[in-house]
Amino acid sequence: MKHIIEKQKKIPVMFDVDVVVCGGGTAGMAAAVCAARKGLSVVIVERTSIPGGMVTHVTYWTSDFNNKGGFAREFITKLYNDGICIKPYYNPWPIVPYFDSLIEENKIRVLYLSNVVAPIVEDGKLSGVIVESKSGRTAIKAKIVIDATGDGDVAAGAGADFKQGRKGDGAVQAISLTQMLMNYTAGQIDYKRMCEIIDKAVKKSGKKYWYPYDKWHPGTVVGTRQTLLQSVPHATGYDPTDAVQLSDAMIEMRKQAYDLFILLKENTEEFKDIEFGPFSSIPGVRESRRIVCDKMVTKADIESGAKYDDGLFTVAQHVDIHRRDRKEAPIIVTKTIPYHIPYGALLPKGLENILVVGRCIGGEHEPLASYRIIADCMAMGEAAAIAAKFAIKGKCSLRKINVGNLVKEMSALGYVQ
Ligand SMILES: Cc1cc2nc3c(=O)[nH]c(=O)nc-3n(C[C@H](O)[C@H](O)[C@H](O)COP(=O)(O)OP(=O)(O)OC[C@H]3O[C@@H](n4cnc5c(N)ncnc54)[C@H](O)[C@@H]3O)c2cc1C
């Protein structure tokens, strides 16, 4: 690749705060709200116009909340109380104003439609990030940077080592795309029946069809009468950290969605009235960079139920690998024994003043396919907020905080250790 040298440029410091949360998604929302409630000044930088990341753009299924306390418990309780969640399904859209209200109530400054493009880093010490938005290129200075981008953009940009994909060829799990379909009236259909419906439709159409994800079991979105969300499109073989490949994946998945729509509408009784709806504005990336941290959650850990002195909370979720190539089964599920996420898995090796939270924490390929779940990402966000408070109030580095007190605080919040 050719290179150019960017000219040095003076840029304005837009905010100078205790904590900048990069990415207002699943883990980022938890981190920001919990940090603000602890009296820290917080800015969230979010590239889309919507808070919640995967929670509000892509998924509609809850899991692994039983052993969680704190923010995760508050979140799921709110969903139940408001009728937004009828276990295990939830309606993602009312969560958007709910998250906005948490941002407002807790006096968090959010910058939507703003991209974190680089860390401000010297000798491995972070002191903020560079942001690009409608206001141009600006800096946000912060005592602690929380990388909640899902992809570990900030940690990787600051020089942290990272791993990606399975051993051998580095292939990551399929990327998915969520789409809304309207005027759906066929009720809940289990995936066996759905496969039969598709088989029949393919025969009737007389055309070849490759079913990208055959574990689909459609039903209307909680609280709606005729709206369906579908995430059948699955793109394998694309690197989600490569802009060109990610764009190609989007095109492939939108084609898959349209092919499925036509197949169902023209050839089945159950879907004959459905109407084509909008796509989620961001793709469902299950896996990208895993930042190398002081501790890495290993395959052996999740198979043996590893517990640590710095264990923040317990993950009780199985491993759930969506096909990494077209030859694999659509989904490979393997059991785990409930295991800890250690504090060390949030601390990128060789860097100071930064925590990673969400799916990009330190861990191997298989564990990521277990701890990436919403409840666990929220728990990581809350732990990072507590750690940030300890470091800022104690005027010490994140590695020098009293980890025993962090573990105690997580336990007091109701996170089972
Ligand atoms: C298709 C799919 C289905 C899933 N289904 C379920 C399920 O049913 N139940 C479940 O519990 N879990 C499910 N998961 C897993 C879970 O939803 C995610 O792994 C988890 O929510 C990820 O949280 P996160 O905070 O790491 O990332 P995200 O929630 O993706 O948050 C990252 C945020 O950072 C923003 N961002 C990224 N880069 C930048 C940048 N440079 N600057 C500014 N902002 C940035 C993004 O826009 C996003 O808002 C699913 C995941 C996928 C992909």
The ligand as an SDF file (V2000), in Angstrom:
LIG
                    3D

 53 58  0  0  0  0  0  0  0  0999 V2000
  -25.5260  -10.9980   15.2150 C   0  0  0  0  0  0  0  0  0  0  0  0
  -25.3430  -11.0480   16.6750 C   0  0  0  0  0  0  0  0  0  0  0  0
  -26.3170  -11.6140   17.4690 C   0  0  0  0  0  0  0  0  0  0  0  0
  -26.1610  -11.6460   18.8540 C   0  0  0  0  0  0  0  0  0  0  0  0
  -27.1470  -12.1790   19.6250 N   0  0  0  0  0  0  0  0  0  0  0  0
  -27.0720  -12.0620   20.9630 C   0  0  0  0  0  0  0  0  0  0  0  0
  -28.1560  -12.4400   21.7790 C   0  0  0  0  0  0  0  0  0  0  0  0
  -29.1710  -12.9060   21.2750 O   0  0  0  0  0  0  0  0  0  0  0  0
  -28.0550  -12.2540   23.1300 N   0  0  0  0  0  0  0  0  0  0  0  0
  -26.9230  -11.7360   23.7030 C   0  0  0  0  0  0  0  0  0  0  0  0
  -26.8860  -11.5810   24.9250 O   0  0  0  0  0  0  0  0  0  0  0  0
  -25.8700  -11.3990   22.9500 N   0  0  0  0  0  0  0  0  0  0  0  0
  -25.9300  -11.5390   21.6070 C   0  0  0  0  0  0  0  0  0  0  0  0
  -24.8820  -11.1550   20.8270 N   0  0  0  0  0  0  0  0  0  0  0  0
  -23.6480  -10.7150   21.4650 C   0  0  0  0  0  0  0  0  0  0  0  0
  -23.7270   -9.3240   22.0130 C   0  0  0  0  0  0  0  0  0  0  0  0
  -24.8500   -8.6370   21.5430 O   0  0  0  0  0  0  0  0  0  0  0  0
  -22.4780   -8.5280   21.6300 C   0  0  0  0  0  0  0  0  0  0  0  0
  -21.3200   -9.3180   21.6090 O   0  0  0  0  0  0  0  0  0  0  0  0
  -22.2600   -7.4310   22.6520 C   0  0  0  0  0  0  0  0  0  0  0  0
  -23.4540   -6.6820   22.7360 O   0  0  0  0  0  0  0  0  0  0  0  0
  -21.0670   -6.6000   22.2610 C   0  0  0  0  0  0  0  0  0  0  0  0
  -20.9430   -5.5340   23.1520 O   0  0  0  0  0  0  0  0  0  0  0  0
  -19.7670   -4.5030   22.9660 P   0  0  0  0  0  0  0  0  0  0  0  0
  -19.9810   -3.4300   23.9540 O   0  0  0  0  0  0  0  0  0  0  0  0
  -18.4680   -5.2160   22.9410 O   0  0  0  0  0  0  0  0  0  0  0  0
  -19.9610   -3.9460   21.4850 O   0  0  0  0  0  0  0  0  0  0  0  0
  -21.1600   -3.1170   20.8460 P   0  0  0  0  0  0  0  0  0  0  0  0
  -22.4340   -3.3300   21.5420 O   0  0  0  0  0  0  0  0  0  0  0  0
  -21.0880   -3.4340   19.3960 O   0  0  0  0  0  0  0  0  0  0  0  0
  -20.7050   -1.6140   21.1020 O   0  0  0  0  0  0  0  0  0  0  0  0
  -19.6510   -1.0050   20.4170 C   0  0  0  0  0  0  0  0  0  0  0  0
  -20.0620    0.4340   20.1570 C   0  0  0  0  0  0  0  0  0  0  0  0
  -18.9420    1.1730   19.7440 O   0  0  0  0  0  0  0  0  0  0  0  0
  -19.2900    1.9620   18.6210 C   0  0  0  0  0  0  0  0  0  0  0  0
  -18.0210    2.1870   17.9090 N   0  0  0  0  0  0  0  0  0  0  0  0
  -17.2530    1.2660   17.2980 C   0  0  0  0  0  0  0  0  0  0  0  0
  -16.1300    1.8210   16.8380 N   0  0  0  0  0  0  0  0  0  0  0  0
  -16.1850    3.1300   17.1720 C   0  0  0  0  0  0  0  0  0  0  0  0
  -15.3010    4.2310   16.9850 C   0  0  0  0  0  0  0  0  0  0  0  0
  -14.1190    4.0840   16.3730 N   0  0  0  0  0  0  0  0  0  0  0  0
  -15.6810    5.4590   17.4550 N   0  0  0  0  0  0  0  0  0  0  0  0
  -16.8780    5.6200   18.0840 C   0  0  0  0  0  0  0  0  0  0  0  0
  -17.7570    4.6030   18.2870 N   0  0  0  0  0  0  0  0  0  0  0  0
  -17.3930    3.3750   17.8590 C   0  0  0  0  0  0  0  0  0  0  0  0
  -20.3190    1.1510   17.8910 C   0  0  0  0  0  0  0  0  0  0  0  0
  -21.1270    1.9290   17.0440 O   0  0  0  0  0  0  0  0  0  0  0  0
  -21.1100    0.5420   19.0580 C   0  0  0  0  0  0  0  0  0  0  0  0
  -22.1680    1.3590   19.4900 O   0  0  0  0  0  0  0  0  0  0  0  0
  -24.9980  -11.1030   19.4370 C   0  0  0  0  0  0  0  0  0  0  0  0
  -24.0210  -10.5180   18.6440 C   0  0  0  0  0  0  0  0  0  0  0  0
  -24.1930  -10.4750   17.2750 C   0  0  0  0  0  0  0  0  0  0  0  0
  -23.1420   -9.8290   16.4470 C   0  0  0  0  0  0  0  0  0  0  0  0
  1  2  1  0
  2  3  1  0
  2 52  2  0
  3  4  2  0
  4  5  1  0
  4 50  1  0
  5  6  2  0
  6  7  1  0
  6 13  1  0
  7  8  2  0
  7  9  1  0
  9 10  1  0
 10 11  2  0
 10 12  1  0
 12 13  2  0
 13 14  1  0
 14 15  1  0
 14 50  1  0
 15 16  1  0
 16 17  1  0
 16 18  1  0
 18 19  1  0
 18 20  1  0
 20 21  1  0
 20 22  1  0
 22 23  1  0
 23 24  1  0
 24 25  2  0
 24 26  1  0
 24 27  1  0
 27 28  1  0
 28 29  2  0
 28 30  1  0
 28 31  1  0
 31 32  1  0
 32 33  1  0
 33 34  1  0
 33 48  1  0
 34 35  1  0
 35 36  1  0
 35 46  1  0
 36 37  1  0
 36 45  1  0
 37 38  2  0
 38 39  1  0
 39 40  1  0
 39 45  2  0
 40 41  1  0
 40 42  2  0
 42 43  1  0
 43 44  2  0
 44 45  1  0
 46 47  1  0
 46 48  1  0
 48 49  1  0
 50 51  2  0
 51 52  1  0
 52 53  1  0
M  END
$$$$
